[in-house]
Amino acid sequence: MTKVLEIDGLQTHFHTEAGVVRALNGVNLAVGEGETVGLVGETGSGKSVTAMSVMRLVPSPPGEIVAGEIRYNGENLLDKSPEEMRAVRGSDIAMVFQDPSSSLNPVYTIRNQMLEVIRANRDVSKSEAKAIAHETLAEVEMPRPDGVLDSYPHELSGGMKQRVMIAMELACDPDLIIADEPTTALDVTIEKKVLSIFKRLVEDHDLSVLWITHDLGVVAQFCDRVGVMYAGEIVEFGTVHDIFKRPTHPYTRELLKTIPNIAEPRTELGVIEGSVPNLMNPPSGCRFHPRCPDAEERCRRQEPPSIRGADDHEAACLVHDVEDSGNAESSEPTDGGSGGSQ
């Protein structure tokens, strides 16, 4: 499979008065052509920082990408100038943010904002841009596209604003979309509708997607492969089947226990004791060992390497072998189930 996005050894730090926050510690991740890759983990694990690093939107200061490579179609984005990156954003790599209200200007109509974005990223006339805007709004199943184009953001619901943002990014004709928890602020029924629309658009346009979420139920329904992130590191990576049916890393197993099971509604949900560590002073050895139910003495001293097993299933654990993970007891969420730690 051709790799659209390849992240190798990515390290992103934030320099603060209290010290250096090592937000990303050697992240490795790849997204193939036409593939949807999920990135899951608790709040503070580094998911959004990974996305912002790919887009070269980490604020500097205090942020700084200190090591690694981010290759898009073989070209290292870290070697590009700010002007070159502006040409990449939108037309090649688009990003849908969590809160659409913060991405839309309240004093301009949707029409003005969509036309500006389309013409900035595509060589089209104003009349062509108007047609593209109308067409993409119809693609995201927006009711009354003409009325929406004449509306201001405050006149639209949260679900409608998120559809506008998806349509705006789609109108730029990108190859890769990074979706940073785009449905978190929506209620459950609207979330399901937006996910259905997004999934259809990805298939229709043969898009590659990096889907960032804390919701493992969404991952089970939407993604091809999954990276599990903890404290700035990818601790496990594999197909959706591998992650849900034979998880290797203890953190992945603990995350799966937090998913509500609609088949057994009276089952008590699991809880991961403790919290994500302070990344100014992370634990030695395996970063998960202070919370890990299976930790051994060596886990406190030795940083685990990422070991690859069958079907490119990888995990960074000293205690559990990726080849023996088939004995792990886990179940994939049923349709409509959702969960995960926040």
C-alpha positions as CSV (number, residue, x, y, z in Angstrom):
1,M,0.0,0.0,0.0
2,T,1.3,3.4,-1.0
3,K,1.9,5.6,2.1
4,V,0.4,9.1,1.9
5,L,1.6,10.1,5.3
6,E,4.6,8.8,7.2
7,I,5.6,10.0,10.7
8,D,9.0,8.8,11.9
9,G,10.5,9.6,15.3
10,L,8.5,12.7,15.8
11,Q,9.4,14.7,18.9
12,T,7.5,17.9,19.8
13,H,8.4,19.9,22.9
14,F,6.8,23.0,24.6
15,H,9.1,25.3,26.5
16,T,7.4,26.8,29.5
17,E,8.5,28.7,32.6
18,A,8.1,25.5,34.7
19,G,10.2,23.4,32.3
20,V,10.1,21.6,29.0
21,V,7.0,19.6,28.2
22,R,8.0,16.6,26.0
23,A,4.6,16.2,24.4
24,L,5.6,13.8,21.7
25,N,8.4,11.2,22.3
26,G,9.4,9.5,19.0
27,V,5.9,9.0,17.4
28,N,5.8,6.6,14.5
29,L,2.7,6.4,12.4
30,A,1.6,5.9,8.7
31,V,-1.5,6.4,6.7
32,G,-1.9,4.5,3.4
33,E,-3.7,5.6,0.3
34,G,-7.5,5.4,0.7
35,E,-7.0,4.2,4.4
36,T,-8.6,5.5,7.6
37,V,-6.3,5.3,10.6
38,G,-7.6,6.0,14.1
39,L,-5.6,7.6,16.8
40,V,-7.0,6.9,20.3
41,G,-6.0,7.6,23.9
42,E,-6.9,9.7,26.9
43,T,-6.9,13.4,27.0
44,G,-3.3,14.6,27.3
45,S,-1.8,11.6,25.4
46,G,-0.6,13.8,22.5
47,K,-3.2,13.1,19.8
48,S,-4.0,16.7,18.9
49,V,-0.3,17.7,19.2
50,T,0.5,15.0,16.6
51,A,-2.1,16.5,14.2
52,M,-0.9,20.1,14.8
53,S,2.7,18.9,14.2
54,V,1.7,17.4,10.8
55,M,0.0,20.6,9.8
56,R,3.0,22.7,11.1
57,L,0.5,24.6,13.3
58,V,2.3,24.1,16.6
59,P,2.6,27.7,18.1
60,S,6.2,28.7,18.3
61,P,7.0,29.8,20.9
62,P,6.5,27.9,23.1
63,G,6.2,24.8,20.8
64,E,9.0,23.3,18.8
65,I,9.4,20.2,16.6
66,V,12.8,19.0,17.8
67,A,13.3,15.7,15.9
68,G,11.8,13.3,13.4
69,E,10.3,13.5,9.9
70,I,6.8,14.0,8.6
71,R,6.6,12.8,5.0
72,Y,3.6,13.6,2.7
73,N,3.9,11.6,-0.5
74,G,7.6,11.2,0.2
75,E,8.4,14.9,0.9
76,N,9.4,15.9,4.4
77,L,7.0,18.6,5.5
78,L,9.6,19.8,8.1
79,D,11.9,20.9,5.2
80,K,9.2,23.2,3.7
81,S,9.1,27.0,4.2
82,P,6.0,28.6,5.8
83,E,4.9,29.7,2.3
84,E,5.2,26.2,0.9
85,M,3.3,24.8,3.9
86,R,0.4,27.2,3.2
87,A,0.2,25.7,-0.2
88,V,0.0,22.2,1.3
89,R,-2.7,23.0,3.8
90,G,-6.2,22.7,2.4
91,S,-5.3,21.7,-1.2
92,D,-3.2,18.6,-0.1
93,I,-3.9,18.1,3.6
94,A,-7.1,19.4,5.2
95,M,-8.0,19.4,8.9
96,V,-11.4,19.4,10.5
97,F,-11.2,20.7,14.1
98,Q,-13.2,19.7,17.1
99,D,-15.2,22.9,17.6
100,P,-16.5,24.4,14.3
101,S,-17.5,27.6,16.0
102,S,-13.9,28.5,16.6
103,S,-13.1,27.9,12.9
104,L,-15.8,30.0,11.4
105,N,-15.7,33.8,11.4
106,P,-18.9,35.1,13.1
107,V,-19.0,38.4,11.0
108,Y,-19.0,36.8,7.6
109,T,-21.6,34.6,5.8
110,I,-20.9,31.0,5.1
111,R,-20.8,31.9,1.4
112,N,-18.0,34.5,1.9
113,Q,-16.0,32.1,4.0
114,M,-16.4,29.1,1.6
115,L,-15.6,31.1,-1.5
116,E,-12.5,32.6,0.1
117,V,-11.2,29.1,1.1
118,I,-12.0,27.5,-2.2
119,R,-10.3,30.3,-4.3
120,A,-7.3,30.3,-2.0
121,N,-6.7,26.6,-2.6
122,R,-8.0,26.0,-6.1
123,D,-7.5,27.9,-9.4
124,V,-11.1,28.6,-10.1
125,S,-13.2,31.6,-10.9
126,K,-15.7,33.1,-8.5
127,S,-18.7,31.6,-10.3
128,E,-17.0,28.2,-10.3
129,A,-16.2,28.5,-6.6
130,K,-19.9,29.3,-6.0
131,A,-20.9,26.1,-7.8
132,I,-18.3,24.1,-5.9
133,A,-19.6,25.5,-2.6
134,H,-23.2,24.6,-3.4
135,E,-22.2,21.1,-4.6
136,T,-20.2,20.2,-1.6
137,L,-22.9,21.4,0.8
138,A,-25.3,19.1,-1.0
139,E,-22.8,16.3,-0.7
140,V,-22.8,16.6,3.1
141,E,-26.6,16.4,2.9
142,M,-27.0,20.0,4.1
143,P,-30.7,21.0,4.0
144,R,-31.3,24.2,1.9
145,P,-27.7,24.8,0.8
146,D,-28.6,28.3,-0.7
147,G,-30.1,29.4,2.6
148,V,-27.1,28.1,4.5
149,L,-24.7,29.9,2.2
150,D,-26.4,33.2,3.1
151,S,-26.4,32.5,6.8
152,Y,-24.0,33.6,9.5
153,P,-22.4,30.9,11.8
154,H,-24.6,31.8,14.8
155,E,-27.7,31.0,12.8
156,L,-26.6,27.4,12.3
157,S,-26.8,24.5,14.7
158,G,-23.6,22.7,15.9
159,G,-24.2,19.8,13.5
160,M,-24.8,22.2,10.5
161,K,-21.6,24.1,11.3
162,Q,-19.6,20.9,11.4
163,R,-21.1,19.9,8.0
164,V,-20.0,23.3,6.7
165,M,-16.5,22.7,7.9
166,I,-16.4,19.2,6.3
167,A,-17.8,20.7,3.0
168,M,-15.2,23.5,3.1
169,E,-12.3,21.1,3.5
170,L,-13.8,18.7,0.8
171,A,-14.2,21.6,-1.6
172,C,-10.4,22.1,-1.6
173,D,-10.0,18.6,-3.1
174,P,-7.4,17.2,-0.6
175,D,-5.8,13.8,-0.6
176,L,-5.6,13.5,3.2
177,I,-8.0,14.7,5.9
178,I,-7.0,15.0,9.5
179,A,-10.2,14.9,11.7
180,D,-9.5,16.0,15.3
181,E,-12.5,14.7,17.3
182,P,-14.9,16.4,14.9
183,T,-18.1,15.0,16.5
184,T,-17.2,15.3,20.2
185,A,-19.3,18.5,20.6
186,L,-22.4,17.0,19.0
187,D,-25.2,15.1,20.6
188,V,-25.4,11.3,19.9
189,T,-28.0,11.4,17.1
190,I,-26.3,14.2,15.2
191,E,-22.9,12.5,15.7
192,K,-24.2,9.3,14.1
193,K,-25.5,11.3,11.1
194,V,-22.3,13.2,10.6
195,L,-20.2,10.0,10.9
196,S,-22.3,8.4,8.3
197,I,-21.9,11.3,5.9
198,F,-18.2,11.5,6.5
199,K,-17.7,7.7,5.9
200,R,-19.6,7.9,2.6
201,L,-17.6,11.0,1.5
202,V,-14.3,9.2,2.3
203,E,-15.3,6.2,0.2
204,D,-16.7,8.3,-2.7
205,H,-13.6,10.5,-2.9
206,D,-11.1,7.7,-2.0
207,L,-9.6,9.9,0.7
208,S,-7.0,9.0,3.3
209,V,-8.0,10.0,6.8
210,L,-6.3,10.3,10.2
211,W,-9.2,10.2,12.7
212,I,-8.3,11.4,16.2
213,T,-10.8,10.4,18.9
214,H,-11.3,9.1,22.4
215,D,-14.3,7.1,21.3
216,L,-13.4,3.5,20.7
217,G,-16.9,2.8,19.4
218,V,-16.3,5.2,16.5
219,V,-13.0,3.6,15.8
220,A,-14.6,0.1,15.5
221,Q,-17.1,1.3,13.0
222,F,-15.0,3.7,10.9
223,C,-11.3,2.9,10.9
224,D,-9.1,0.3,9.1
225,R,-6.1,0.5,11.5
226,V,-5.6,2.0,14.9
227,G,-2.8,3.6,16.8
228,V,-3.1,3.6,20.6
229,M,-1.4,6.6,22.1
230,Y,-0.2,7.1,25.7
231,A,1.9,9.9,27.2
232,G,3.3,11.1,23.8
233,E,4.0,7.6,22.4
234,I,2.3,5.1,20.2
235,V,2.2,2.0,22.5
236,E,0.2,-0.3,20.1
237,F,-0.7,-0.2,16.4
238,G,-2.6,-2.7,14.3
239,T,-5.8,-3.4,12.4
240,V,-9.2,-2.8,14.1
241,H,-9.5,-6.6,14.4
242,D,-6.1,-6.9,16.1
243,I,-6.8,-4.0,18.5
244,F,-10.2,-5.2,19.6
245,K,-9.8,-9.0,19.4
246,R,-6.2,-9.5,20.4
247,P,-4.9,-6.4,22.2
248,T,-1.3,-6.7,23.5
249,H,-0.4,-3.6,25.4
250,P,-2.0,-3.4,29.0
251,Y,-3.0,0.2,28.3
252,T,-5.1,-1.0,25.2
253,R,-6.7,-3.7,27.3
254,E,-7.6,-1.3,30.1
255,L,-9.1,1.2,27.5
256,L,-11.2,-1.6,26.1
257,K,-12.6,-2.3,29.5
258,T,-14.1,1.2,29.6
259,I,-16.4,0.6,26.6
260,P,-20.1,0.1,27.6
261,N,-21.4,-3.3,26.4
262,I,-25.0,-2.9,25.3
263,A,-25.3,-6.7,25.3
264,E,-24.6,-6.7,29.1
265,P,-25.9,-3.4,30.3
266,R,-25.5,-4.3,34.0
267,T,-21.7,-5.0,33.6
268,E,-19.6,-2.5,35.6
269,L,-17.4,-0.4,33.5
270,G,-13.6,-0.6,34.0
271,V,-11.6,2.4,35.2
272,I,-8.0,3.0,34.6
273,E,-6.5,4.0,38.0
274,G,-4.4,7.1,38.2
275,S,-3.8,9.7,35.4
276,V,-1.6,10.6,32.5
277,P,1.8,11.5,33.8
278,N,3.3,15.0,33.8
279,L,5.4,15.1,30.6
280,M,7.8,17.6,32.1
281,N,9.0,14.7,34.3
282,P,7.7,11.5,32.8
283,P,8.2,8.1,34.5
284,S,11.4,6.2,33.8
285,G,11.2,3.0,31.7
286,C,7.7,2.3,30.4
287,R,5.6,5.4,30.8
288,F,2.5,3.4,31.7
289,H,4.1,1.3,34.4
290,P,2.8,3.4,37.4
291,R,-0.8,2.5,36.3
292,C,-0.2,-0.9,34.7
293,P,-1.8,-3.9,36.5
294,D,0.9,-6.2,34.9
295,A,4.0,-4.1,35.6
296,E,7.2,-5.8,36.6
297,E,10.4,-4.4,38.1
298,R,12.1,-4.2,34.7
299,C,9.2,-2.0,33.4
300,R,10.4,0.7,35.8
301,R,13.9,0.6,34.5
302,Q,13.8,-0.3,30.8
303,E,12.0,1.5,28.0
304,P,10.2,-1.1,25.9
305,P,11.0,-1.3,22.2
306,S,8.1,-1.6,19.7
307,I,7.9,-5.2,18.5
308,R,6.2,-6.1,15.3
309,G,4.2,-9.3,15.0
310,A,1.9,-10.8,12.4
311,D,0.0,-8.5,10.1
312,D,2.2,-5.5,11.1
313,H,0.6,-5.6,14.6
314,E,3.1,-3.7,16.8
315,A,3.2,-3.2,20.6
316,A,5.7,-1.7,23.0
317,C,5.6,-3.9,26.1
318,L,8.2,-5.9,28.0
319,V,5.6,-8.2,29.6
320,H,3.3,-9.2,26.8
321,D,4.4,-10.6,23.4
322,V,2.5,-9.4,20.4
323,E,2.6,-13.0,19.0
324,D,0.8,-14.3,22.1
325,S,-1.9,-11.7,22.2
326,G,-4.5,-14.0,20.7
327,N,-5.3,-15.2,24.2
328,A,-6.4,-11.8,25.3
329,E,-10.1,-11.6,26.1
330,S,-11.8,-8.7,24.5
331,S,-14.8,-7.9,22.3
332,E,-15.4,-5.4,19.6
333,P,-18.2,-2.8,20.5
334,T,-21.5,-3.5,18.8
335,D,-22.9,-1.0,16.4
336,G,-23.9,2.1,18.3
337,G,-21.7,1.4,21.2
338,S,-19.2,4.1,22.2
339,G,-16.9,4.7,25.0
340,G,-13.3,5.4,25.9
341,S,-11.6,7.5,28.6
342,Q,-11.6,11.3,28.2
